[in-house]
């Protein structure tokens, strides 16, 4: 906790942001730090709630009241040590996590929750600036090796933990640069890649080996990789995108969100080639999908200089405040406006795409219809079209941001890894697959989810792998427990 009466004295203050006009002119991060005094006040709002439901809301089990207390008392190094016990990448979650811990905060019952996500960023950046974050290689090596397929959040979290336990870890990345979704899926205006590179350099100094340009399942088989290591972790994410199955899908001008975002991230990073079909400059842009990925595409299109941008959602707009069917501490299904949506563009809700139209093979129009939710007597619900509500949108670039259906699993059959009915890598409660010594974590096994779940899965999978390699006993901490690493 912070100050027992702090939540009655100070209101929630969001981190300041760069002016819209300024941030639309570049790809640098839009969020600015809190002042030291404001950070202290925000940490002081953490109340003496008795039962910290934020622990339940955080998949990592972060010791939230403890590090808030330390910040409020001015003990920043202690705050970092507390935070890093359970979260090896607080500089990432402090920028990207949607903060289920805040949704579970007791204050969120009828007030604004404690500013937990921003506090993680403040603590971690202070730690880096003060030089408290140093490489901590293991004191001994076990002689056992682990291969990790994928360098996204789950793969990095597992690699860090397994390396700390003394195993020799090699992370295999298909791309030319490490980071997976963190590098290529998240725009720089939310996560500058210097933040990723800083952490990767730290992991390399601790002994983690990264091999880029390795297409596991392609140029290197899963079977071959399994033969190189004593254990294997599948953490390749869930990159298989959901498709739009309508007439006209084949027209030029229709692209998948990740292809669009990756292209711009490569350009910003200085290792990509410009492609006109993935440039929104001067175009009417429509984005199908209202989630984080769609919002990232919106912010990118605005920075590219789009003529117009409209984000279209299939479902009706959620309520401004919680409905009675969505009580605390469940995740609040309420209307939200992202930083990109603050910057411009339009939003449409309850619209279903019916067909696409164009000429000379190029997209020109999107035909849609309004839909509404129809509930049955048994409590079920379905979307039905509203008669006479047909509409047409002029569009030159249509970005499909409708979610992901699972990982790319080609080649896994040679290992005997079972695939779940949802198309993900099937794992048990220990994150073990059906193949001996092969584990799965993050989006590859869970399906597309939050960064904090990927980090949690990676840490828990590492614990199981360590136990497997060590004869049944792991030295790694359990969720939310004190850690020596």
C-alpha positions as semicolon CSV with decimal commas, in nm:
position;residue;x (nm);y (nm);z (nm)
1;X;0,000;0,000;0,000
2;X;0,100;0,366;-0,015
3;X;-0,070;0,624;0,205
4;X;-0,382;0,488;0,380
5;X;-0,581;0,801;0,293
6;X;-0,404;0,875;-0,034
7;X;-0,690;0,761;-0,256
8;X;-0,916;1,018;-0,088
9;X;-0,663;1,300;-0,131
10;X;-0,537;1,249;-0,485
11;X;-0,715;1,156;-0,802
12;X;-0,577;0,936;-1,074
13;X;-0,345;1,124;-1,309
14;X;-0,254;0,977;-1,645
15;X;0,094;1,012;-1,786
16;X;0,129;1,323;-2,002
17;X;0,140;1,281;-2,378
18;X;0,317;1,469;-2,652
19;X;0,093;1,705;-2,848
20;X;-0,100;1,529;-3,125
21;X;0,040;1,746;-3,402
22;X;0,394;1,676;-3,286
23;X;0,363;1,301;-3,243
24;X;0,189;1,254;-3,579
25;X;0,506;1,388;-3,739
26;X;0,727;1,099;-3,623
27;X;0,726;0,746;-3,479
28;X;0,869;0,822;-3,136
29;X;0,680;0,718;-2,823
30;X;0,382;0,940;-2,749
31;X;0,378;0,894;-2,369
32;X;0,592;1,107;-2,138
33;X;0,706;1,024;-1,783
34;X;0,535;1,143;-1,469
35;X;0,719;1,388;-1,248
36;X;0,883;1,231;-0,942
37;X;0,633;1,401;-0,712
38;X;0,334;1,291;-0,921
39;X;0,465;0,934;-0,932
40;X;0,486;0,941;-0,552
41;X;0,126;1,061;-0,526
42;X;0,000;0,799;-0,770
43;X;0,179;0,524;-0,578
44;X;0,034;0,672;-0,259
45;X;-0,319;0,611;-0,387
46;X;-0,264;0,236;-0,331
47;X;-0,502;0,182;-0,040
48;X;-0,495;-0,052;0,259
49;X;-0,755;-0,275;0,093
50;X;-0,688;-0,585;0,303
51;X;-0,715;-0,829;0,012
52;X;-0,516;-0,703;-0,289
53;X;-0,729;-0,826;-0,578
54;X;-0,470;-0,674;-0,813
55;X;-0,260;-0,986;-0,740
56;X;-0,539;-1,199;-0,882
57;X;-0,577;-0,970;-1,183
58;X;-0,206;-0,985;-1,273
59;X;-0,104;-1,311;-1,445
60;X;0,251;-1,256;-1,320
61;X;0,141;-1,210;-0,960
62;X;0,332;-0,883;-0,929
63;X;0,374;-0,753;-0,573
64;X;0,184;-0,435;-0,651
65;X;0,108;-0,292;-0,305
66;X;0,469;-0,357;-0,206
67;X;0,632;-0,167;-0,491
68;X;0,378;0,114;-0,462
69;X;0,467;0,149;-0,095
70;X;0,837;0,166;-0,185
71;X;0,779;0,438;-0,448
72;X;0,564;0,641;-0,209
73;X;0,843;0,622;0,050
74;X;1,103;0,723;-0,210
75;X;1,273;0,383;-0,206
76;X;1,295;0,342;-0,583
77;X;1,565;0,076;-0,587
78;X;1,364;-0,138;-0,350
79;X;1,062;-0,086;-0,576
80;X;1,260;-0,216;-0,873
81;X;1,386;-0,518;-0,681
82;X;1,030;-0,602;-0,577
83;X;0,895;-0,559;-0,930
84;X;1,174;-0,757;-1,099
85;X;1,116;-1,057;-0,871
86;X;0,806;-1,147;-1,069
87;X;0,843;-0,952;-1,392
88;X;1,162;-0,971;-1,594
89;X;1,038;-0,719;-1,852
90;X;0,861;-0,435;-1,664
91;X;0,971;-0,180;-1,924
92;X;0,757;-0,376;-2,174
93;X;0,447;-0,430;-1,961
94;X;0,467;-0,068;-1,843
95;X;0,414;0,037;-2,204
96;X;0,201;-0,237;-2,359
97;X;-0,004;-0,423;-2,098
98;X;-0,378;-0,337;-2,088
99;X;-0,345;-0,371;-1,709
100;X;-0,590;-0,639;-1,590
101;X;-0,443;-0,561;-1,248
102;X;-0,602;-0,216;-1,262
103;X;-0,937;-0,367;-1,357
104;X;-0,912;-0,583;-1,043
105;X;-0,801;-0,295;-0,817
106;X;-1,040;-0,247;-0,525
107;X;-1,062;0,124;-0,605
108;X;-1,205;0,029;-0,947
109;X;-1,530;-0,077;-0,780
110;X;-1,654;0,283;-0,786
111;X;-1,349;0,504;-0,849
112;X;-1,046;0,530;-1,076
113;X;-0,800;0,246;-1,020
114;X;-0,444;0,290;-0,897
115;X;-0,202;0,378;-1,178
116;X;-0,021;0,042;-1,182
117;X;0,088;0,006;-1,545
118;X;0,250;0,349;-1,562
119;X;0,419;0,285;-1,228
120;X;0,592;-0,021;-1,376
121;X;0,734;0,197;-1,652
122;X;0,842;0,468;-1,407
123;X;1,018;0,214;-1,184
124;X;1,194;0,029;-1,467
125;X;1,312;0,343;-1,646
126;X;1,441;0,484;-1,319
127;X;1,629;0,157;-1,262
128;X;1,794;0,169;-1,604
129;X;1,881;0,537;-1,565
130;X;2,039;0,478;-1,223
131;X;2,239;0,179;-1,343
132;X;2,064;-0,071;-1,117
133;X;1,985;-0,307;-1,406
134;X;2,300;-0,508;-1,466
135;X;2,374;-0,843;-1,630
136;X;2,345;-1,126;-1,379
137;X;2,486;-1,440;-1,543
138;X;2,437;-1,765;-1,351
139;X;2,714;-1,871;-1,116
140;X;2,717;-2,221;-1,263
141;X;2,611;-2,403;-1,578
142;X;2,419;-2,728;-1,567
143;X;2,550;-2,864;-1,895
144;X;2,195;-2,896;-2,030
145;X;2,074;-2,704;-2,335
146;X;1,735;-2,565;-2,432
147;X;1,620;-2,441;-2,771
148;X;1,352;-2,171;-2,779
149;X;1,161;-2,118;-3,104
150;X;1,050;-1,755;-3,122
151;X;1,185;-1,437;-2,966
152;X;0,859;-1,273;-2,868
153;X;0,752;-1,211;-2,506
154;X;0,697;-1,578;-2,413
155;X;1,025;-1,693;-2,567
156;X;1,226;-1,414;-2,408
157;X;1,070;-1,467;-2,065
158;X;1,140;-1,839;-2,073
159;X;1,493;-1,788;-2,205
160;X;1,577;-1,543;-1,926
161;X;1,452;-1,779;-1,655
162;X;1,615;-2,092;-1,797
163;X;1,944;-1,910;-1,838
164;X;1,922;-1,789;-1,478
165;X;1,879;-2,152;-1,371
166;X;2,212;-2,231;-1,540
167;X;2,097;-2,399;-1,859
168;X;2,249;-2,297;-2,191
169;X;1,969;-2,135;-2,392
170;X;1,957;-2,064;-2,764
171;X;1,669;-1,859;-2,903
172;X;1,587;-1,913;-3,271
173;X;1,424;-1,627;-3,462
174;X;1,306;-1,645;-3,822
175;X;1,358;-1,275;-3,883
176;X;1,685;-1,087;-3,912
177;X;1,632;-0,911;-3,580
178;X;1,526;-1,035;-3,237
179;X;1,199;-0,937;-3,070
180;X;0,915;-1,105;-3,257
181;X;0,589;-0,918;-3,202
182;X;0,767;-0,665;-2,980
183;X;0,987;-0,556;-3,270
184;X;0,767;-0,596;-3,575
185;X;0,409;-0,600;-3,449
186;X;0,411;-0,304;-3,209
187;X;0,460;0,044;-3,361
188;X;0,750;0,252;-3,235
189;X;0,512;0,520;-3,110
190;X;0,409;0,270;-2,842
191;X;0,742;0,090;-2,796
192;X;1,061;0,235;-2,936
193;X;1,285;-0,050;-3,044
194;X;1,579;0,083;-2,843
195;X;1,386;-0,046;-2,539
196;X;1,380;-0,397;-2,689
197;X;1,746;-0,380;-2,794
198;X;1,847;-0,270;-2,445
199;X;1,689;-0,581;-2,293
200;X;1,828;-0,814;-2,561
201;X;2,179;-0,680;-2,498
202;X;2,134;-0,748;-2,129
203;X;2,023;-1,107;-2,196
204;X;2,319;-1,165;-2,427
205;X;2,555;-1,039;-2,156
206;X;2,395;-1,293;-1,923
207;X;2,468;-1,575;-2,167
208;X;2,153;-1,620;-2,376
209;X;2,241;-1,697;-2,738
210;X;2,025;-1,558;-3,020
211;X;2,025;-1,708;-3,369
212;X;1,843;-1,496;-3,627
213;X;1,742;-1,585;-3,980
214;X;1,657;-1,942;-3,873
215;X;1,326;-2,057;-4,020
216;X;1,233;-2,345;-3,791
217;X;0,990;-2,571;-3,971
218;X;1,138;-2,449;-4,301
219;X;1,513;-2,439;-4,358
220;X;1,563;-2,613;-4,021
221;X;1,322;-2,890;-3,922
222;X;1,170;-2,916;-3,578
223;X;1,310;-3,268;-3,555
224;X;1,661;-3,144;-3,627
225;X;1,630;-2,870;-3,366
226;X;1,497;-3,114;-3,107
227;X;1,802;-3,332;-3,169
228;X;2,034;-3,042;-3,086
229;X;1,892;-2,974;-2,741
230;X;1,788;-3,149;-2,424
231;X;1,453;-2,966;-2,433
232;X;1,262;-2,748;-2,677
233;X;1,013;-2,466;-2,618
234;X;0,767;-2,365;-2,889
235;X;0,697;-1,993;-2,848
236;X;0,643;-1,879;-3,205
237;X;0,330;-1,676;-3,138
238;X;-0,006;-1,692;-3,316
239;X;0,054;-1,520;-3,647
240;X;-0,212;-1,693;-3,858
241;X;-0,454;-1,412;-3,935
242;X;-0,832;-1,438;-3,958
243;X;-0,947;-1,395;-4,317
244;X;-1,225;-1,189;-4,475
245;X;-1,423;-1,427;-4,690
246;X;-1,625;-1,201;-4,917
247;X;-1,647;-1,130;-5,286
248;X;-1,362;-0,903;-5,398
249;X;-1,111;-1,014;-5,135
250;X;-0,856;-1,072;-5,412
251;X;-0,851;-0,706;-5,520
252;X;-0,525;-0,515;-5,484
253;X;-0,549;-0,286;-5,185
254;X;-0,657;-0,548;-4,930
255;X;-0,381;-0,635;-4,681
256;X;-0,345;-0,810;-4,348
257;X;-0,271;-0,593;-4,045
258;X;0,053;-0,763;-3,946
259;X;0,195;-0,731;-4,296
260;X;0,108;-0,361;-4,286
261;X;0,254;-0,300;-3,941
262;X;0,568;-0,507;-4,003
263;X;0,640;-0,311;-4,320
264;X;0,631;0,022;-4,141
265;X;0,829;-0,107;-3,843
266;X;1,102;-0,227;-4,077
267;X;1,113;0,113;-4,245
268;X;1,139;0,291;-3,909
269;X;1,413;0,048;-3,805
270;X;1,609;0,119;-4,122
271;X;1,604;-0,236;-4,259
272;X;1,308;-0,246;-4,494
273;X;1,212;-0,145;-4,846
274;X;0,918;0,087;-4,910
275;X;0,619;-0,071;-5,082
276;X;0,354;0,157;-5,227
277;X;0,074;-0,094;-5,164
278;X;0,147;-0,076;-4,790
279;X;0,166;0,303;-4,777
280;X;-0,150;0,489;-4,674
281;X;-0,029;0,828;-4,798
282;X;-0,311;1,009;-4,978
283;X;-0,545;0,709;-4,955
284;X;-0,887;0,645;-4,808
285;X;-0,814;0,377;-4,549
286;X;-1,062;0,143;-4,382
287;X;-0,952;-0,082;-4,095
288;X;-1,168;-0,382;-4,012
289;X;-1,123;-0,451;-3,641
290;X;-1,147;-0,235;-3,333
291;X;-0,890;-0,398;-3,107
292;X;-0,532;-0,302;-3,025
293;X;-0,402;-0,419;-3,363
294;X;-0,660;-0,211;-3,547
295;X;-0,573;0,088;-3,330
296;X;-0,203;0,042;-3,410
297;X;-0,290;0,039;-3,780
298;X;-0,492;0,360;-3,733
299;X;-0,201;0,543;-3,570
300;X;0,033;0,419;-3,843
301;X;-0,200;0,527;-4,126
302;X;-0,234;0,874;-3,975
303;X;0,145;0,908;-3,957
304;X;0,180;0,789;-4,315
305;X;-0,046;1,075;-4,426
306;X;-0,371;0,899;-4,512
307;X;-0,643;1,109;-4,674
308;X;-0,902;0,955;-4,442
309;X;-0,910;0,666;-4,196
310;X;-1,211;0,479;-4,067
311;X;-1,197;0,196;-3,813
312;X;-1,492;-0,041;-3,847
313;X;-1,609;-0,283;-3,578
314;X;-1,849;-0,569;-3,631
315;X;-2,012;-0,546;-3,288
316;X;-2,208;-0,255;-3,138
317;X;-2,023;-0,002;-2,926
318;X;-1,991;-0,114;-2,562
319;X;-2,150;0,093;-2,283
320;X;-1,967;0,391;-2,132
321;X;-1,994;0,237;-1,783
322;X;-2,010;-0,124;-1,668
323;X;-2,337;-0,306;-1,719
324;X;-2,488;-0,500;-1,431
325;X;-2,389;-0,821;-1,613
326;X;-2,023;-0,716;-1,603
327;X;-1,945;-0,658;-1,233
328;X;-1,609;-0,590;-1,070
329;X;-1,353;-0,754;-1,061
330;X;-1,418;-0,889;-1,411
331;X;-1,250;-0,712;-1,700
332;X;-1,468;-0,406;-1,771
333;X;-1,628;-0,423;-2,113
334;X;-1,669;-0,048;-2,165
335;X;-1,614;0,208;-2,438
336;X;-1,248;0,304;-2,469
337;X;-1,051;0,549;-2,679
338;X;-0,690;0,458;-2,756
339;X;-0,407;0,705;-2,807
340;X;-0,431;0,648;-3,183
341;X;-0,806;0,708;-3,181
342;X;-0,742;1,035;-2,998
343;X;-0,520;1,142;-3,286
344;X;-0,785;1,128;-3,557
345;X;-0,989;0,910;-3,787
346;X;-1,349;0,792;-3,757
347;X;-1,503;0,489;-3,590
348;X;-1,805;0,290;-3,699
349;X;-1,974;0,016;-3,499
350;X;-2,208;-0,272;-3,580
351;X;-2,114;-0,289;-3,947
352;X;-2,070;-0,612;-4,143
353;X;-1,874;-0,619;-4,468
354;X;-2,076;-0,782;-4,745
355;X;-1,855;-0,743;-5,053
356;X;-1,570;-0,544;-5,204
357;X;-1,577;-0,373;-5,539
358;X;-1,317;-0,225;-5,769
359;X;-1,198;-0,186;-6,127
360;X;-0,886;-0,294;-6,311
361;X;-0,813;-0,527;-6,021
362;X;-0,791;-0,244;-5,766
363;X;-1,011;-0,193;-5,462
364;X;-1,245;0,110;-5,472
365;X;-1,549;0,045;-5,255
366;X;-1,662;-0,156;-4,953
367;X;-2,028;-0,252;-4,927
368;X;-2,154;-0,308;-4,574
369;X;-2,474;-0,339;-4,374
370;X;-2,564;-0,243;-4,019
371;X;-2,619;-0,527;-3,772
372;X;-2,776;-0,555;-3,431
373;X;-2,764;-0,808;-3,149
374;X;-3,065;-1,036;-3,129
375;X;-3,100;-1,230;-2,804
376;X;-3,286;-1,559;-2,773
377;X;-3,502;-1,678;-2,487
378;X;-3,228;-1,917;-2,377
379;X;-2,978;-1,635;-2,332
380;X;-2,789;-1,678;-2,658
381;X;-2,719;-1,393;-2,895
382;X;-2,648;-1,348;-3,264
383;X;-2,594;-1,065;-3,506
384;X;-2,870;-0,995;-3,756
385;X;-2,868;-0,754;-4,047
386;X;-3,082;-0,440;-4,024
387;X;-3,307;-0,416;-4,332
388;X;-3,245;-0,109;-4,548
389;X;-2,918;-0,019;-4,374
390;X;-2,682;-0,090;-4,662
391;X;-2,395;0,157;-4,698
392;X;-2,091;0,203;-4,919
393;X;-1,747;0,328;-4,818
394;X;-1,487;0,460;-5,061
395;X;-1,162;0,280;-4,987
396;X;-0,820;0,252;-5,148
397;X;-0,652;0,053;-4,871
398;X;-0,841;-0,203;-4,661
399;X;-0,651;-0,335;-4,359
400;X;-0,776;-0,658;-4,203
401;X;-0,724;-0,643;-3,826
402;X;-0,981;-0,904;-3,727
403;X;-0,761;-1,109;-3,497
404;X;-0,560;-1,428;-3,522
405;X;-0,660;-1,793;-3,538
406;X;-0,344;-1,958;-3,407
407;X;0,023;-2,034;-3,471
408;X;0,186;-2,163;-3,786
409;X;0,218;-2,534;-3,710
410;X;0,358;-2,673;-4,036
411;X;0,634;-2,922;-3,957
412;X;0,529;-2,993;-3,598
413;X;0,375;-3,325;-3,701
414;X;0,726;-3,471;-3,740
415;X;0,776;-3,423;-3,366
416;X;0,444;-3,580;-3,276
417;X;0,316;-3,256;-3,121
418;X;-0,063;-3,263;-3,090
419;X;-0,262;-2,964;-3,213
420;X;-0,569;-2,853;-3,019
421;X;-0,914;-2,817;-3,181
422;X;-0,848;-2,441;-3,183
423;X;-0,537;-2,491;-3,395
424;X;-0,291;-2,411;-3,116
425;X;-0,008;-2,622;-2,974
426;X;-0,175;-2,849;-2,720
427;X;-0,013;-2,842;-2,377
428;X;-0,098;-2,976;-2,033
429;X;-0,093;-2,790;-1,702
430;X;0,289;-2,804;-1,704
431;X;0,306;-2,655;-2,056
432;X;0,430;-2,990;-2,186
433;X;0,323;-3,103;-2,533
434;X;0,255;-3,463;-2,635
435;X;0,620;-3,495;-2,747
436;X;0,887;-3,584;-2,494
437;X;1,092;-3,282;-2,386
438;X;0,892;-3,038;-2,600
439;X;0,694;-2,755;-2,437
440;X;0,473;-2,471;-2,558
441;X;0,405;-2,124;-2,420
442;X;0,244;-1,791;-2,499
443;X;0,022;-1,735;-2,799
444;X;0,146;-2,056;-2,963
445;X;-0,044;-2,260;-2,703
446;X;-0,287;-2,005;-2,555
447;X;-0,397;-1,835;-2,875
448;X;-0,361;-1,461;-2,936
449;X;-0,363;-1,293;-2,595
450;X;-0,197;-1,026;-2,380
451;X;0,175;-0,963;-2,340
452;X;0,144;-1,022;-1,965
453;X;0,001;-1,370;-2,026
454;X;0,284;-1,447;-2,269
455;X;0,540;-1,344;-2,008
456;X;0,364;-1,547;-1,739
457;X;0,338;-1,855;-1,960
458;X;0,705;-1,824;-2,055
459;X;0,812;-1,812;-1,691
460;X;0,589;-2,104;-1,590
461;X;0,700;-2,312;-1,888
462;X;1,062;-2,242;-1,792
463;X;0,991;-2,377;-1,445
464;X;0,853;-2,700;-1,591
465;X;1,145;-2,735;-1,831
466;X;1,390;-2,679;-1,547
467;X;1,218;-2,952;-1,345
468;X;1,232;-3,185;-1,647
469;X;1,604;-3,124;-1,693
470;X;1,682;-3,136;-1,321
471;X;1,508;-3,458;-1,233
472;X;1,181;-3,320;-1,103
473;X;1,289;-3,029;-0,883
474;X;1,307;-2,673;-1,016
475;X;1,506;-2,389;-0,862
476;X;1,289;-2,132;-1,037
477;X;1,020;-1,939;-0,845
478;X;0,649;-2,004;-0,867
479;X;0,407;-1,734;-0,979
480;X;0,430;-1,428;-0,760
481;X;0,692;-1,581;-0,527
482;X;1,021;-1,429;-0,422
483;X;1,292;-1,499;-0,677
484;X;1,668;-1,514;-0,637
485;X;1,712;-1,411;-1,001
